[in-house]
Amino acid sequence: MMNKNKSNQFLDRKSLLAITSAVVFGMGSQAVVAQSMSDRVDMLEKELEAIKAEQEKSNVVTEYKGNRLGFTSEDGEFSFNLNGRLLTDIAWADTDDNSRELGQESFFRAARLAASGTLYRDWQYKFQYDFNDSGASGIKDAYLQYHGFKPAGNDFVLSIGNQFQPFGLEGLQSSKYTAMMELSGPAQVLGAGARRLGIRGDLVGDSWGWALGVAQQVPGTPSPQDDDDELDFSTKFWFDPVLEKGRLVHLGASLRQHKTSSASNGFRVRARPETRVDGFRAVDTGSIGNTNGFVAANVEAAFTQGPLNLNAEYYWAEYDELENAGASTGEEPSFTGATVTGLYYLTGESRPYSHKGGVYGPARPNNPLSRGGSGAWAISARFSTLDLTDSGIDGGEMDVASLGLNWFPERRMRFTLEGGVASVDGGPNDGSDPTYVQARTQFEW
């Protein structure tokens, strides 16, 4: 009896030891397995975060900046913006001596679509087409820019494509943001002129800027047969010693040299009386002989103090020696012009200005109509003079005084009413003295 109890006690101890060993071993195995599972979970979480970050980089973000809709990649490497403008004009004009019935016209001054954006962060592009023209003639801004150069900490922009060449002030402004509806006479014929295919570089410091451009053909114009395209060289330097919000002092000077093609026959300089009714040119040299080109110069100044903005420019252009020009053969005629323009915001805004490029931007109403305000109101005025008479060439002299009232209900919306009177002395339209009233409805998106 006693032996049986000892045997059972022995078996119970062995069983307990085995069970205990198994439990301890099992717990150890579970701990190892648990640690392994935890490591795998951590690794999977890290992989998931990496995949999520990569996806976020490639995501497209919709942006609404400056009243314009665009699309940008999350990393900022790429962007695309689609915008446009519509300028609808109505105008009445007449001549003082009734030598020509100018009448009344309604027309689209501009109807454009444009695509612009960023490529690989440092590249920017723009393509703009105006449906008022056809084919290549409708191409306006169409260029590729590189912004990656930073010489001595300054910004340098290299542009290749169809664009304005750097010359003057008024001629470089967007038609949406000019003080008056049309360019002045001097800016029309002695200024930057049409956009051209070429290359342009802008080096911009904190208070100064320098631009240089070389260009050739105007899109839509035929290239001369068996000859090279015309060449146009221009450069501009500007200095903004006062550059603050609501305050600006701007000075600038430009030079331009234009070389015509040897296949070009004759040259002609003419200008509208700052309205586009009937296509009437009040001053006109007519077609005069041949020339190898011209050199031109411009000096400019601008001043902004709160709601007041003033601009002044002087233009000069001299043509190379004339050939086959009758009594003017061998002459080197020079033409001159000047403008003074003022803009004053009755509602207290200040005219926006961009130091890069030296151009003005869209009005920004303090109290837009969409927020219960009255928008921005401004009066604008300009006096211009243009002299196309020299060296036996009688193109005439034209002085134009104009006054405008502008309402900007929103940032990119404008209504303008404008009137002007021109005095014409000499030339084919001597004494015609046209007067006009014109209005514009303008919006962009």
C-alpha positions as CSV (number, residue, x, y, z in Angstrom):
1,M,0.0,0.0,0.0
2,M,2.8,2.3,0.9
3,N,4.8,1.5,-2.3
4,K,1.7,2.3,-4.5
5,N,1.4,5.8,-3.0
6,K,5.1,6.5,-3.6
7,S,4.8,5.4,-7.2
8,N,1.8,7.7,-7.8
9,Q,3.7,10.5,-6.1
10,F,6.7,9.9,-8.4
11,L,4.5,9.8,-11.5
12,D,2.7,13.0,-10.4
13,R,6.0,14.8,-10.0
14,K,7.2,13.6,-13.4
15,S,4.0,14.7,-15.0
16,L,4.2,18.1,-13.4
17,L,7.7,18.6,-14.6
18,A,6.8,17.6,-18.1
19,I,3.8,19.9,-18.2
20,T,5.8,22.8,-16.7
21,S,8.6,22.3,-19.3
22,A,6.1,22.2,-22.1
23,V,4.4,25.4,-20.8
24,V,7.7,27.2,-20.5
25,F,8.8,26.1,-23.9
26,G,5.5,27.1,-25.4
27,M,5.6,30.5,-23.8
28,G,9.1,31.0,-25.2
29,S,8.1,30.0,-28.6
30,Q,5.1,32.3,-28.5
31,A,7.3,35.2,-27.4
32,V,9.6,34.6,-30.4
33,V,6.6,34.3,-32.7
34,A,5.1,37.5,-31.2
35,Q,8.3,39.4,-31.6
36,S,8.6,38.2,-35.2
37,M,5.1,39.3,-36.0
38,S,5.7,42.7,-34.4
39,D,8.8,43.2,-36.6
40,R,6.8,42.3,-39.7
41,V,4.0,44.7,-38.8
42,D,6.5,47.5,-38.3
43,M,8.1,46.7,-41.7
44,L,4.8,46.6,-43.5
45,E,3.7,49.9,-41.9
46,K,7.0,51.5,-43.2
47,E,6.4,50.1,-46.7
48,L,2.9,51.4,-46.6
49,E,4.0,54.9,-45.6
50,A,6.6,54.9,-48.4
51,I,4.0,53.8,-51.0
52,K,1.6,56.5,-49.6
53,A,4.3,59.2,-49.9
54,E,5.1,58.2,-53.4
55,Q,1.4,58.3,-54.4
56,E,1.1,61.8,-52.8
57,K,4.0,63.0,-54.9
58,S,2.2,62.0,-58.1
59,N,-1.2,63.3,-57.1
60,V,-2.7,66.2,-59.0
61,V,-4.0,69.1,-56.9
62,T,-6.6,71.5,-58.1
63,E,-5.7,75.1,-57.3
64,Y,-7.6,78.4,-57.6
65,K,-5.0,81.1,-57.5
66,G,-5.4,84.7,-58.6
67,N,-9.0,84.0,-59.8
68,R,-7.7,81.3,-62.2
69,L,-8.1,77.6,-62.2
70,G,-5.1,75.3,-62.5
71,F,-3.7,71.9,-61.8
72,T,-0.4,71.2,-60.0
73,S,1.4,68.0,-59.0
74,E,1.8,67.6,-55.2
75,D,5.6,68.0,-55.5
76,G,5.3,71.2,-57.5
77,E,7.2,69.8,-60.5
78,F,4.4,70.2,-63.0
79,S,1.4,72.5,-63.5
80,F,-1.1,73.3,-66.1
81,N,-3.3,76.4,-66.4
82,L,-5.9,77.2,-69.0
83,N,-7.0,80.8,-69.3
84,G,-8.3,83.3,-71.8
85,R,-9.6,86.7,-72.4
86,L,-12.4,88.4,-74.3
87,L,-12.4,92.1,-75.1
88,T,-15.5,93.5,-76.9
89,D,-15.3,97.0,-78.2
90,I,-17.8,99.5,-79.7
91,A,-16.6,102.8,-81.1
92,W,-17.8,106.0,-82.8
93,A,-15.5,108.3,-84.7
94,D,-15.5,111.1,-87.2
95,T,-13.2,113.6,-88.9
96,D,-13.4,117.4,-88.3
97,D,-13.3,118.3,-91.9
98,N,-15.7,115.5,-93.1
99,S,-12.9,114.3,-95.4
100,R,-13.7,110.7,-94.4
101,E,-16.8,109.1,-92.9
102,L,-15.5,106.9,-90.1
103,G,-18.8,105.9,-88.6
104,Q,-19.5,103.4,-85.9
105,E,-18.2,99.8,-85.4
106,S,-18.5,96.9,-82.9
107,F,-15.9,94.2,-82.9
108,F,-13.9,91.7,-80.8
109,R,-10.7,93.4,-79.9
110,A,-9.3,90.2,-78.6
111,A,-10.6,86.6,-78.2
112,R,-7.8,84.5,-76.8
113,L,-7.2,81.1,-75.2
114,A,-3.9,80.3,-73.5
115,A,-2.3,77.3,-71.9
116,S,0.6,77.8,-69.5
117,G,2.4,76.0,-66.7
118,T,5.6,74.4,-65.3
119,L,7.7,71.5,-66.3
120,Y,10.3,70.0,-64.0
121,R,10.0,73.0,-61.7
122,D,12.5,75.2,-63.5
123,W,10.9,75.3,-66.9
124,Q,7.8,77.3,-67.8
125,Y,5.7,77.4,-71.0
126,K,3.0,79.4,-72.6
127,F,0.9,79.2,-75.8
128,Q,-1.6,81.8,-76.6
129,Y,-3.9,82.0,-79.7
130,D,-6.1,84.9,-80.8
131,F,-9.2,83.8,-82.8
132,N,-9.4,87.3,-84.4
133,D,-6.7,86.1,-86.7
134,S,-6.2,82.9,-88.7
135,G,-3.4,80.4,-89.1
136,A,0.0,81.3,-87.8
137,S,-1.1,85.0,-87.5
138,G,-3.3,84.1,-84.5
139,I,-0.3,82.9,-82.5
140,K,0.6,85.4,-79.8
141,D,2.8,84.4,-76.8
142,A,4.3,81.0,-77.6
143,Y,7.5,80.3,-75.7
144,L,9.5,78.1,-73.4
145,Q,11.4,79.6,-70.4
146,Y,14.1,78.3,-68.1
147,H,14.3,79.8,-64.6
148,G,17.1,77.6,-63.1
149,F,20.0,80.1,-63.5
150,K,20.8,82.2,-60.5
151,P,24.0,84.2,-61.3
152,A,25.4,86.0,-58.2
153,G,22.0,85.3,-56.5
154,N,20.0,87.2,-59.2
155,D,17.2,85.8,-61.3
156,F,17.9,85.0,-64.9
157,V,15.2,83.9,-67.3
158,L,15.9,82.6,-70.7
159,S,13.0,82.6,-73.2
160,I,12.8,81.0,-76.6
161,G,9.8,81.4,-78.9
162,N,7.3,84.1,-80.0
163,Q,7.3,87.1,-77.7
164,F,7.8,90.8,-77.4
165,Q,11.3,92.1,-77.6
166,P,12.5,94.3,-74.7
167,F,11.9,97.9,-75.8
168,G,9.9,100.7,-74.2
169,L,7.3,100.5,-71.4
170,E,3.8,100.9,-72.9
171,G,4.3,98.5,-75.7
172,L,5.3,95.7,-73.3
173,Q,2.1,95.9,-71.2
174,S,-0.6,93.3,-71.6
175,S,-3.6,94.8,-73.5
176,K,-5.7,93.8,-70.5
177,Y,-3.8,96.1,-68.1
178,T,-3.0,99.2,-70.2
179,A,-4.2,102.5,-68.8
180,M,-6.0,103.3,-72.1
181,M,-7.8,101.0,-74.5
182,E,-5.3,101.4,-77.3
183,L,-1.6,102.0,-77.6
184,S,-0.5,105.6,-78.2
185,G,0.7,106.5,-81.7
186,P,4.4,106.5,-80.8
187,A,4.1,103.1,-79.2
188,Q,2.3,101.7,-82.3
189,V,5.1,102.6,-84.7
190,L,8.2,103.5,-82.8
191,G,7.8,101.0,-79.9
192,A,8.3,97.3,-79.5
193,G,6.1,96.4,-82.4
194,A,4.7,92.9,-83.1
195,R,5.8,89.8,-81.4
196,R,8.7,88.0,-83.1
197,L,10.3,84.5,-83.1
198,G,13.5,84.7,-81.2
199,I,15.4,84.4,-77.9
200,R,15.4,86.7,-75.0
201,G,17.3,86.8,-71.7
202,D,16.3,88.8,-68.5
203,L,18.7,89.3,-65.6
204,V,16.8,90.8,-62.6
205,G,18.3,92.1,-59.4
206,D,16.6,93.5,-56.3
207,S,16.1,97.0,-57.8
208,W,17.3,96.7,-61.4
209,G,16.8,94.6,-64.5
210,W,18.5,94.1,-67.9
211,A,17.0,92.3,-70.9
212,L,18.5,91.4,-74.3
213,G,16.6,90.0,-77.3
214,V,17.3,88.8,-80.8
215,A,14.4,87.9,-83.1
216,Q,13.4,87.4,-86.7
217,Q,10.1,86.5,-88.3
218,V,6.6,87.7,-87.2
219,P,4.4,84.5,-87.4
220,G,2.0,84.7,-90.3
221,T,4.2,86.9,-92.4
222,P,5.9,85.3,-95.5
223,S,9.6,84.7,-95.5
224,P,11.4,86.5,-98.3
225,Q,12.1,84.2,-101.3
226,D,15.8,83.3,-101.7
227,D,16.8,85.6,-98.7
228,D,17.1,85.6,-95.0
229,D,14.5,86.7,-92.5
230,E,14.7,90.2,-91.0
231,L,16.8,90.6,-87.8
232,D,15.8,92.6,-84.8
233,F,18.1,93.3,-81.9
234,S,16.9,95.0,-78.7
235,T,18.0,95.7,-75.2
236,K,16.5,97.4,-72.2
237,F,17.8,98.4,-68.8
238,W,15.4,99.5,-65.9
239,F,16.0,100.7,-62.4
240,D,13.4,100.8,-59.6
241,P,15.0,102.8,-56.7
242,V,11.6,102.9,-54.9
243,L,9.7,99.6,-55.0
244,E,7.2,99.1,-52.3
245,K,3.5,98.3,-52.0
246,G,1.7,101.4,-53.3
247,R,5.0,103.3,-54.1
248,L,7.1,103.1,-57.2
249,V,9.8,105.1,-58.9
250,H,10.8,103.5,-62.2
251,L,13.4,104.6,-64.8
252,G,14.4,102.8,-68.0
253,A,16.2,103.1,-71.3
254,S,16.0,100.9,-74.5
255,L,17.9,100.5,-77.8
256,R,16.8,98.6,-80.9
257,Q,18.3,97.9,-84.3
258,H,16.3,96.4,-87.1
259,K,17.8,95.0,-90.2
260,T,15.5,94.4,-93.2
261,S,15.8,91.7,-95.8
262,S,17.4,92.7,-99.0
263,A,14.3,91.4,-100.7
264,S,12.1,94.0,-98.9
265,N,10.8,96.7,-101.2
266,G,9.9,100.1,-99.7
267,F,9.0,101.0,-96.1
268,R,6.0,102.7,-94.7
269,V,5.2,104.2,-91.3
270,R,1.7,105.1,-90.2
271,A,-0.4,105.3,-87.1
272,R,-4.1,105.2,-86.0
273,P,-5.6,108.1,-84.0
274,E,-5.7,105.7,-81.0
275,T,-9.0,104.1,-82.1
276,R,-9.5,101.3,-84.5
277,V,-12.7,102.5,-86.3
278,D,-12.5,102.0,-90.0
279,G,-8.7,101.2,-89.9
280,F,-8.1,104.9,-90.5
281,R,-4.4,106.1,-90.2
282,A,-4.3,109.8,-89.5
283,V,-0.5,110.1,-90.2
284,D,1.1,108.1,-93.0
285,T,4.4,108.4,-94.8
286,G,3.2,106.2,-97.7
287,S,5.5,103.8,-99.4
288,I,9.0,105.3,-99.6
289,G,11.9,103.7,-101.4
290,N,14.1,101.1,-99.8
291,T,16.2,101.0,-96.6
292,N,18.4,98.5,-94.8
293,G,16.6,99.1,-91.5
294,F,16.6,101.5,-88.6
295,V,17.9,102.2,-85.1
296,A,15.6,103.3,-82.3
297,A,15.9,104.5,-78.7
298,N,13.5,105.0,-75.8
299,V,13.6,106.5,-72.4
300,E,10.9,106.0,-69.8
301,A,9.9,106.9,-66.3
302,A,7.0,105.9,-64.0
303,F,5.8,107.0,-60.6
304,T,3.2,105.6,-58.2
305,Q,2.1,107.1,-55.0
306,G,-1.0,105.4,-53.6
307,P,-3.8,105.7,-56.0
308,L,-1.8,107.9,-58.5
309,N,0.2,106.4,-61.3
310,L,2.1,108.5,-63.9
311,N,4.1,107.3,-66.9
312,A,6.2,109.2,-69.5
313,E,8.1,108.0,-72.6
314,Y,10.1,109.5,-75.4
315,Y,10.7,107.6,-78.7
316,W,13.2,108.2,-81.5
317,A,13.9,106.2,-84.7
318,E,16.3,106.9,-87.5
319,Y,16.2,104.9,-90.8
320,D,19.2,103.9,-92.8
321,E,20.0,105.7,-96.1
322,L,17.1,105.6,-98.5
323,E,17.3,104.2,-102.0
324,N,14.9,104.7,-104.9
325,A,13.1,107.3,-102.8
326,G,12.9,110.2,-105.3
327,A,13.9,113.5,-103.8
328,S,14.5,111.7,-100.5
329,T,17.1,109.3,-101.9
330,G,20.2,109.3,-99.8
331,E,18.4,110.8,-96.8
332,E,18.3,109.2,-93.3
333,P,14.9,110.3,-91.9
334,S,14.3,110.3,-88.2
335,F,10.9,110.2,-86.5
336,T,10.0,111.1,-82.9
337,G,7.2,110.7,-80.4
338,A,6.3,111.1,-76.7
339,T,3.5,110.2,-74.3
340,V,2.4,111.1,-70.8
341,T,-0.2,108.9,-69.2
342,G,-1.9,109.1,-65.8
343,L,-4.2,106.7,-63.9
344,Y,-5.9,107.6,-60.6
345,Y,-8.0,105.2,-58.5
346,L,-11.0,107.1,-57.1
347,T,-11.6,104.2,-54.6
348,G,-8.1,104.2,-53.2
349,E,-6.5,101.2,-54.9
350,S,-2.9,101.3,-56.2
351,R,-1.8,100.1,-59.7
352,P,-0.1,96.7,-59.3
353,Y,3.5,96.5,-60.7
354,S,5.9,93.6,-61.3
355,H,9.6,94.4,-61.1
356,K,10.3,91.3,-63.2
357,G,9.8,92.5,-66.7
358,G,8.7,96.0,-65.6
359,V,5.0,95.5,-66.3
360,Y,1.7,96.3,-64.7
361,G,-0.8,93.7,-63.5
362,P,-4.6,93.5,-63.0
363,A,-6.4,95.9,-60.8
364,R,-7.3,94.5,-57.4
365,P,-10.5,96.1,-56.0
366,N,-10.5,96.7,-52.2
367,N,-14.2,96.0,-52.2
368,P,-15.3,93.8,-55.1
369,L,-18.9,93.6,-56.2
370,S,-19.1,89.9,-55.3
371,R,-18.5,90.8,-51.7
372,G,-21.1,93.6,-51.5
373,G,-18.7,96.4,-52.5
374,S,-18.7,98.8,-55.5
375,G,-15.5,97.5,-57.1
376,A,-12.6,99.8,-58.1
377,W,-13.1,103.0,-60.1
378,A,-10.4,104.8,-61.9
379,I,-9.9,107.7,-64.3
380,S,-7.2,107.6,-66.9
381,A,-5.8,110.2,-69.3
382,R,-3.1,110.4,-71.9
383,F,-1.4,113.0,-74.2
384,S,0.7,111.7,-77.1
385,T,2.6,113.4,-79.9
386,L,4.0,111.7,-83.0
387,D,6.0,113.4,-85.8
388,L,6.5,111.5,-89.1
389,T,7.8,114.4,-91.1
390,D,11.5,114.6,-91.9
391,S,14.0,114.7,-94.8
392,G,11.4,115.5,-97.5
393,I,9.0,112.9,-96.2
394,D,5.7,114.4,-95.1
395,G,3.8,111.8,-93.1
396,G,2.3,114.4,-90.8
397,E,2.3,115.2,-87.1
398,M,-0.4,114.0,-84.7
399,D,-1.3,115.1,-81.2
400,V,-3.9,113.1,-79.3
401,A,-5.6,113.9,-76.0
402,S,-7.8,111.2,-74.4
403,L,-9.7,110.7,-71.2
404,G,-11.2,107.5,-69.8
405,L,-13.4,106.2,-67.0
406,N,-12.8,102.6,-65.8
407,W,-14.8,100.3,-63.5
408,F,-13.3,97.1,-62.2
409,P,-16.1,95.2,-60.4
410,E,-13.8,92.2,-59.9
411,R,-10.1,91.5,-60.1
412,R,-10.2,90.3,-63.7
413,M,-13.2,92.2,-65.1
414,R,-13.2,95.7,-66.6
415,F,-15.6,98.2,-68.2
416,T,-14.2,101.3,-69.9
417,L,-15.6,104.4,-71.5
418,E,-13.1,106.6,-73.3
419,G,-13.1,109.7,-75.6
420,G,-10.3,111.4,-77.5
421,V,-9.5,114.2,-80.0
422,A,-6.6,114.3,-82.4
423,S,-5.0,117.2,-84.1
424,V,-3.3,116.4,-87.5
425,D,-0.9,118.8,-89.0
426,G,0.6,118.0,-92.5
427,G,0.7,114.7,-94.3
428,P,-2.1,113.1,-96.5
429,N,-4.8,113.8,-93.8
430,D,-3.8,117.3,-92.9
431,G,-6.6,119.0,-90.8
432,S,-8.7,115.8,-90.5
433,D,-8.6,116.1,-86.7
434,P,-10.6,112.9,-85.9
435,T,-12.5,112.6,-82.7
436,Y,-13.8,109.4,-81.1
437,V,-15.8,107.8,-78.3
438,Q,-15.2,104.1,-77.5
439,A,-16.2,101.6,-74.9
440,R,-14.9,98.1,-73.9
441,T,-16.2,95.2,-71.9
442,Q,-13.4,93.0,-70.8
443,F,-13.0,89.8,-68.7
444,E,-10.5,87.0,-68.3
445,W,-10.4,83.7,-66.6
